[in-house]
Amino acid sequence: MRTKHRTLPLSQLVQQADRLNGISRRELNPGDCLVIKTRNSTYLLQKVGEEIFEVSGGWFERNGLSPIRLAVRGCTWGGSAIKMDLVAACGLHLEFGNNLITSPIQRIIHFPVATLN
């Protein structure tokens, strides 16, 4: 049985994008950590470069690839439209550089490097 996906017009996506409450790339410094809880998994991301993160948990853990260094492309609404300046936003899907797209993000916890031991 096929599930119908809700598709939004581009104009509505643009309006929503302006109101998103998430973590942007420019907010993160090297060493900062994010704990991202999706509907199906929990991921730990540590920023190591401009677009590169060390990622643990979730699909990567289940497939014996954790930890792995890869790019975070941005966040999607579940389709091909991507918000590349966002690393994580509740309600959106996280897209990694290996083409993995997560289930919708439910919670984000940001640990700035200055607060880590």
Backbone hydrogen bonds in HBPLUS format (Angstrom, degrees):
<---DONOR---> <-ACCEPTOR-->    atom                        ^
c    i                          cat <-CA-CA->   ^        H-A-AA   ^      H-
h    n   atom  resd res      DA  || num        DHA   H-A  angle D-A-AA Bond
n    s   type  num  typ     dist DA aas  dist angle  dist       angle   num
A0012-GLN N   A0009-PRO O   2.99 MM   3  5.39 125.8  2.29 108.2 121.6     1
A0013-LEU N   A0009-PRO O   3.09 MM   4  6.49 153.0  2.17 151.0 159.4     2
A0014-VAL N   A0010-LEU O   2.95 MM   4  6.22 158.1  2.00 156.6 161.8     3
A0015-GLN N   A0011-SER O   3.15 MM   4  6.38 156.5  2.21 140.4 146.3     4
A0016-GLN N   A0012-GLN O   2.95 MM   4  6.18 161.8  1.99 149.6 154.5     5
A0017-ALA N   A0013-LEU O   2.83 MM   4  5.98 153.1  1.90 148.3 156.2     6
A0018-ASP N   A0014-VAL O   3.30 MM   4  6.55 145.3  2.42 144.1 150.8     7
A0019-ARG N   A0016-GLN O   2.95 MM   3  5.28 144.8  2.08 107.7 118.3     8
A0023-ILE N   A0088-ALA O   2.73 MM  65  5.30 159.5  1.77 158.8 166.1     9
A0087-VAL N   A0023-ILE O   2.79 MM  64  5.69 170.4  1.80 165.0 168.2    10
A0088-ALA N   A0023-ILE O   3.43 MM  65  5.30 157.1  2.48 137.2 140.9    11
A0027-GLU N   A0024-SER O   3.12 MM   3  5.45 150.0  2.21 107.1 115.9    12
A0025-ARG N   A0085-ASP O   2.88 MM  60  5.67 154.8  1.94 153.0 157.1    13
A0028-LEU N   A0025-ARG O   3.10 MM   3  5.58 156.8  2.16 113.9 120.7    14
A0032-ASP N   A0029-ASN O   2.96 MM   3  5.59 166.5  1.98 142.5 145.8    15
A0031-GLY N   A0047-LYS O   2.75 MM  16  5.29 167.8  1.76 146.6 150.4    16
A0047-LYS N   A0032-ASP O   2.97 MM  15  5.65 157.3  2.02 162.0 167.7    17
A0033-CYS N   A0111-PHE O   2.94 MM  78  5.05 172.2  1.94 147.0 148.6    18
A0111-PHE N   A0033-CYS O   2.79 MM  78  5.05 175.8  1.79 158.3 158.5    19
A0034-LEU N   A0045-LEU O   2.75 MM  11  5.09 154.3  1.81 151.1 158.7    20
A0045-LEU N   A0034-LEU O   2.83 MM  11  5.09 166.2  1.85 153.3 158.1    21
A0035-VAL N   A0109-ILE O   2.86 MM  74  5.08 159.2  1.91 147.2 154.3    22
A0109-ILE N   A0035-VAL O   2.89 MM  74  5.08 154.8  1.96 147.4 154.5    23
A0036-ILE N   A0043-TYR O   2.84 MM   7  5.13 165.9  1.86 151.3 156.2    24
A0043-TYR N   A0036-ILE O   2.83 MM   7  5.13 161.7  1.87 146.2 152.3    25
A0037-LYS N   A0107-ARG O   2.88 MM  70  5.08 166.6  1.90 150.9 155.1    26
A0106-GLN N   A0037-LYS O   2.69 MM  69  5.60 167.4  1.70 153.6 158.0    27
A0107-ARG N   A0037-LYS O   3.14 MM  70  5.08 155.5  2.20 141.6 143.7    28
A0038-THR N   A0041-SER O   2.74 MM   3  5.20 164.2  1.76 159.3 164.1    29
A0039-ARG N   A0104-PRO O   2.94 MM  65  5.77 131.9  2.17 146.8 160.8    30
A0044-LEU N   A0056-SER O   2.96 MM  12  5.16 161.5  1.99 139.5 143.8    31
A0056-SER N   A0044-LEU O   2.91 MM  12  5.16 152.4  1.99 147.7 156.0    32
A0046-GLN N   A0054-GLU O   2.96 MM   8  5.14 148.5  2.06 138.6 148.7    33
A0054-GLU N   A0046-GLN O   2.80 MM   8  5.14 159.8  1.84 147.7 151.9    34
A0048-VAL N   A0052-ILE O   2.95 MM   4  5.68 169.8  1.96 144.6 147.2    35
A0049-GLY N   A0052-ILE O   3.12 MM   3  4.75 143.2  2.27 144.5 135.6    36
A0072-VAL N   A0051-GLU O   3.21 MM  21  6.18 141.6  2.36 160.7 171.6    37
A0053-PHE N   A0070-LEU O   2.92 MM  17  5.63 166.2  1.93 146.3 148.5    38
A0070-LEU N   A0053-PHE O   2.97 MM  17  5.63 156.3  2.03 158.6 162.1    39
A0055-VAL N   A0068-ILE O   2.70 MM  13  5.30 170.2  1.71 158.4 159.1    40
A0068-ILE N   A0055-VAL O   2.94 MM  13  5.30 150.4  2.03 141.3 150.6    41
A0061-GLU N   A0057-GLY O   3.13 MM   4  4.62 155.8  2.19 105.3 109.4    42
A0062-ARG N   A0058-GLY O   3.07 MM   4  6.40 164.8  2.10 155.8 160.2    43
A0063-ASN N   A0059-TRP O   3.04 MM   4  6.17 132.2  2.28 141.0 152.8    44
A0065-LEU N   A0060-PHE O   2.80 MM   5  4.88 159.0  1.84 160.4 155.3    45
A0064-GLY N   A0061-GLU O   3.20 MM   3  5.23 167.6  2.22 111.2 111.4    46
A0097-GLY N   A0071-ALA O   2.70 MM  26  4.67 146.2  1.81 147.4 139.0    47
A0073-ARG N   A0095-GLU O   2.83 MM  22  5.52 137.9  2.01 142.0 154.8    48
A0095-GLU N   A0074-GLY O   2.90 MM  21  5.56 164.9  1.92 168.9 164.4    49
A0075-CYS N   A0083-LYS O   3.16 MM   8  5.20 161.7  2.19 128.5 131.1    50
A0083-LYS N   A0075-CYS O   2.72 MM   8  5.20 168.4  1.73 159.0 162.5    51
A0076-THR N   A0093-HIS O   2.84 MM  17  5.13 156.1  1.90 144.3 152.4    52
A0093-HIS N   A0076-THR O   2.85 MM  17  5.13 168.3  1.87 148.6 152.6    53
A0086-LEU N   A0083-LYS O   3.36 MM   3  5.88 162.0  2.40 111.7 117.0    54
A0092-LEU N   A0089-ALA O   3.09 MM   3  5.69 161.8  2.13 135.3 140.1    55
A0091-GLY N   A0105-ILE O   2.76 MM  14  5.22 168.4  1.77 144.6 147.1    56
A0105-ILE N   A0092-LEU O   2.75 MM  13  5.66 163.6  1.78 158.7 160.6    57
A0102-THR N   A0094-LEU O   2.93 MM   8  5.34 161.7  1.97 151.5 156.6    58
A0096-PHE N   A0100-LEU O   2.89 MM   4  5.34 165.9  1.91 160.9 164.8    59
A0099-ASN N   A0096-PHE O   3.08 MM   3  5.56 147.6  2.19 122.4 123.4    60
A0115-THR N   A0112-PRO O   2.89 MM   3  5.61 157.9  1.94 122.9 129.6    61
A0116-LEU N   A0113-VAL O   3.14 MM   3  5.29 159.2  2.19 107.6 114.0    62
